[in-house]
């Protein structure tokens, strides 16, 4: 009885194991290679799959998503015999799980070695300067060679990137000095350009200021001249409106003589001959008031004789 129970337990376990081996669940973006007695039978796609237990076996599970593989720095000799270290990154995707399993033993290692060989061939035909400035060209050439070679392996190379290109230390020092000199040169040029623009703007500002100042002075002079002319017209009109006689004009001229004499520079006086008539009229007016003031009959009014006219000569001091 115990033996029967043990046999039943063993059978249940075997059935359970057979069921587990029969039902294969493949995740999304994955594939599985099935072999029967060591020979390729089929490829299992994502989802629930049924296989024959103890006859069919899962040889390999392949990830169909895009993979990113960085490769360590590789020393490469340029055309001008300089050794540079280049880091590369490969973006690839398995498109045929069967070919990736049976066409190449290790496609990762194969891609790495092919990348190194292709890099040496491409960089060997370039000098250092072109290598540093032609990353896109190198990437395109690498991708073309790798895609063509890995196509039969069931792998598609989507992109190849050069992560870093490191020249020798001595070359790096020289490049840093050159870049520093270029930066200093650009800084000096920019500073000189800034000074030039500043001087131009300052000159333009001074020019505009001079123009505006000159225009202001001209307008002020015009306004001042206009005011003086208006004042002269007003005085002239007032004089003519008042109709002054010769005596009043002579008196006003005598009042202006002290103002004319003010200042050290007034050493020369020019008296117009017309002023003689005015002074004569003023003298006559004073003579007329003489008898009334002092009772002196010795003047021209007392004798009844008219004084001989005397012409005033210009006096020069």
C-alpha positions in Angstrom: 0.0 0.0 0.0 2.8 2.4 0.9 4.5 1.5 -2.4 1.4 2.4 -4.4 1.2 5.7 -2.6 4.8 6.5 -3.4 4.4 5.5 -7.0 1.3 7.8 -7.3 3.3 10.7 -5.7 6.1 10.2 -8.2 3.6 10.1 -11.1 2.0 13.4 -9.9 5.4 15.0 -9.7 6.3 13.8 -13.1 3.1 15.1 -14.6 3.6 18.4 -12.8 7.1 18.7 -14.2 5.9 17.7 -17.7 3.3 20.4 -17.6 5.8 23.0 -16.5 8.1 21.9 -19.4 5.2 21.8 -21.8 4.0 25.4 -21.2 6.6 28.1 -22.1 5.8 31.7 -21.5 8.0 34.1 -23.5 8.1 37.7 -22.4 7.4 40.6 -24.8 10.3 41.7 -27.0 12.0 38.3 -26.5 12.4 35.1 -28.5 13.4 31.5 -27.6 15.2 28.9 -29.8 13.8 25.4 -29.6 15.9 22.4 -30.4 14.6 18.8 -30.7 17.3 16.2 -30.0 19.9 18.9 -30.5 18.5 20.2 -33.8 16.9 23.6 -34.4 13.1 23.2 -34.6 11.5 26.6 -34.3 11.6 30.0 -32.7 9.1 30.8 -29.9 7.7 34.3 -30.0 6.3 36.3 -27.1 3.3 34.8 -25.4 2.2 31.3 -24.3 3.8 28.4 -26.3 3.5 24.6 -26.0 6.5 22.3 -26.5 7.0 18.6 -26.2 8.5 17.9 -22.7 11.7 15.9 -22.5 12.0 16.1 -26.3 12.1 19.8 -27.1 14.5 22.0 -25.2 15.0 25.7 -25.0 18.5 26.4 -26.4 18.7 30.2 -26.0 16.5 33.1 -25.0 17.2 36.3 -27.0 16.4 39.9 -26.1 15.0 41.6 -29.2 15.2 45.1 -27.7 17.9 47.7 -28.8 21.1 47.1 -26.8 23.8 49.6 -25.8 27.3 48.3 -25.5 30.2 50.6 -24.5 33.6 49.3 -25.6 36.8 50.2 -23.6 39.3 52.7 -25.1 41.2 51.3 -28.0 44.7 52.7 -29.1 44.6 53.7 -32.7 47.5 55.1 -34.8 46.7 58.1 -37.1 48.2 58.9 -40.4 50.7 61.2 -38.8 51.9 58.4 -36.5 50.2 59.6 -33.3 48.5 57.2 -30.9 45.0 58.2 -29.9 42.6 56.4 -27.5 39.0 56.1 -28.8 36.0 55.1 -26.8 33.1 53.8 -28.8 29.4 53.0 -28.0 27.4 50.6 -30.2 23.6 50.6 -30.4 22.4 47.3 -32.0 19.3 45.2 -32.1 18.8 41.5 -32.8 16.4 41.0 -35.7 16.9 37.2 -36.2 17.2 35.1 -33.1 18.1 32.0 -35.1 21.0 33.7 -36.9 22.2 35.4 -33.8 22.3 31.9 -32.1 23.9 29.8 -34.8 25.8 32.1 -37.2 28.2 33.5 -34.6 29.4 32.1 -31.3 29.4 35.5 -29.4 28.0 38.4 -31.4 29.0 40.9 -28.7 32.7 39.9 -28.9 32.5 39.8 -32.7 31.0 43.3 -32.9 33.7 44.6 -30.6 36.6 43.1 -32.6 35.0 44.3 -35.9 34.7 47.8 -34.4 38.3 47.9 -33.4 39.5 46.7 -36.8 37.3 49.1 -38.7 38.4 52.0 -36.5 42.1 51.3 -37.2 41.4 51.2 -40.9 39.5 54.5 -40.9 41.7 56.5 -38.5 44.8 55.2 -40.2 43.9 57.2 -43.2 43.3 60.5 -41.3 45.7 62.9 -39.5 45.0 64.0 -35.9 43.3 67.2 -36.8 40.9 65.6 -39.2 40.3 62.8 -36.6 39.3 65.3 -34.0 36.9 67.2 -36.3 35.4 64.4 -38.3 33.4 62.4 -35.8 30.3 62.3 -38.0 32.3 60.9 -40.9 33.9 58.3 -38.7 30.5 57.3 -37.2 28.9 56.9 -40.6 31.8 54.8 -41.9 31.8 52.6 -38.8 28.0 52.1 -39.0 28.2 51.2 -42.7 30.9 48.5 -42.2 29.3 47.0 -39.1 25.8 46.9 -40.5 27.0 45.1 -43.6 29.0 42.6 -41.6 26.5 41.9 -38.8 23.5 41.6 -41.2 24.2 37.9 -41.7 24.4 37.4 -37.9 20.8 38.6 -37.6 21.9 41.9 -36.0 21.2 45.4 -37.1 23.6 48.2 -36.0 21.4 51.3 -35.5 24.1 53.8 -34.4 27.8 54.1 -33.6 29.1 56.9 -31.4 32.6 57.9 -30.6 32.4 58.7 -26.9 35.9 60.2 -26.6 39.0 60.8 -28.6 42.1 61.3 -26.4 45.3 62.4 -28.1 48.7 62.0 -26.5 49.5 64.1 -23.4 52.1 66.3 -25.2 49.6 67.0 -28.0 47.0 67.9 -25.4 49.3 70.4 -23.8 50.1 72.0 -27.2 46.4 72.1 -28.0 45.6 73.7 -24.7 48.2 76.4 -25.3 46.9 77.0 -28.8 43.3 77.2 -27.6 44.4 79.6 -24.8 46.2 81.8 -27.3 43.1 81.8 -29.5 40.9 82.7 -26.6 43.3 85.5 -25.6 43.3 86.7 -29.2 39.6 86.7 -29.5 39.3 88.5 -26.1 41.7 91.2 -27.3 39.8 91.6 -30.6 36.5 91.9 -28.7 38.0 94.4 -26.3 39.5 96.5 -29.1 36.1 96.3 -30.9 34.4 97.4 -27.8 36.8 100.4 -27.3 36.3 101.3 -30.9 32.5 101.2 -30.6 32.7 103.2 -27.4 34.9 105.9 -29.0 32.6 106.1 -32.0 29.6 106.5 -29.8 31.3 109.1 -27.7 32.4 111.0 -30.8 28.8 110.8 -32.1 27.5 112.0 -28.8 30.0 114.9 -28.7 29.1 115.8 -32.3 25.4 115.8 -31.5 26.0 117.8 -28.4 28.1 120.4 -30.3 25.4 120.7 -32.9 22.7 121.1 -30.3 24.8 123.6 -28.4 25.5 125.6 -31.6 21.8 125.5 -32.5 21.0 126.7 -29.0 23.6 129.6 -29.2 22.3 130.6 -32.6 18.7 130.7 -31.4 19.7 132.6 -28.2 21.6 135.1 -30.3 18.7 135.5 -32.7 16.3 135.9 -29.8 18.7 138.4 -28.1 19.1 140.4 -31.3 15.4 140.4 -31.9 14.9 141.6 -28.3 17.4 144.4 -28.7 15.9 145.4 -32.0 12.5 145.4 -30.4 13.9 147.5 -27.6 15.5 150.0 -30.0 12.3 150.2 -32.0 10.3 150.8 -28.8 12.8 153.6 -27.7 12.8 155.1 -31.1 9.0 155.1 -31.3 8.8 156.6 -27.8 11.3 159.4 -28.7 9.4 160.2 -31.8 6.1 160.0 -30.0 7.4 162.5 -27.4 8.9 164.9 -30.0 11.9 166.1 -27.9 13.6 169.3 -28.7 17.4 170.0 -29.2 17.9 171.0 -25.6 16.6 167.8 -24.2 18.8 165.7 -26.5 21.8 167.8 -25.5 21.1 167.2 -21.9 20.7 163.5 -22.4 24.0 163.3 -24.2 25.8 165.1 -21.3 24.3 162.5 -18.9 25.7 159.7 -21.0 29.2 161.1 -21.1 30.2 159.6 -17.6 29.1 156.2 -18.7 31.1 156.5 -21.9 34.2 157.4 -19.8 33.9 154.3 -17.6 36.7 151.7 -17.9 40.4 151.8 -18.4 40.3 151.1 -22.1 38.4 154.3 -22.9 41.5 156.5 -23.8 40.1 157.9 -27.0 36.9 159.8 -27.4 35.4 160.7 -30.8 32.9 163.5 -30.5 30.8 163.9 -33.7 30.6 167.4 -35.2 26.8 167.4 -35.0 27.0 167.5 -31.2 28.3 171.1 -31.5 24.8 172.3 -32.5 23.3 170.5 -29.6 25.9 172.0 -27.1 25.3 175.5 -28.7 21.6 175.1 -28.1 22.2 173.9 -24.5 24.6 176.9 -24.0 22.0 179.2 -25.3 19.4 177.8 -22.9 21.8 178.3 -19.9 22.6 181.8 -21.1 18.9 182.7 -21.2 18.6 181.7 -17.6 21.8 183.7 -16.6 20.3 187.2 -15.7 17.5 185.5 -13.7 20.0 183.6 -11.6 22.8 186.0 -11.0 21.8 189.5 -12.2 25.1 189.7 -14.3 24.6 192.0 -17.4 27.9 191.2 -18.9 26.6 188.4 -21.0 25.3 188.5 -24.4 21.8 189.1 -23.3 22.8 192.3 -21.3 24.7 193.9 -24.1 22.1 193.1 -26.7 24.8 191.8 -28.9 24.6 188.2 -30.2 27.7 186.2 -29.5 29.6 185.1 -32.5 29.0 181.5 -33.4 31.9 179.3 -32.3 32.3 175.8 -33.9 33.1 173.1 -31.5 36.1 171.1 -32.5 36.4 167.3 -31.8 38.3 166.9 -28.5 40.8 164.1 -28.2 41.9 163.1 -24.7 
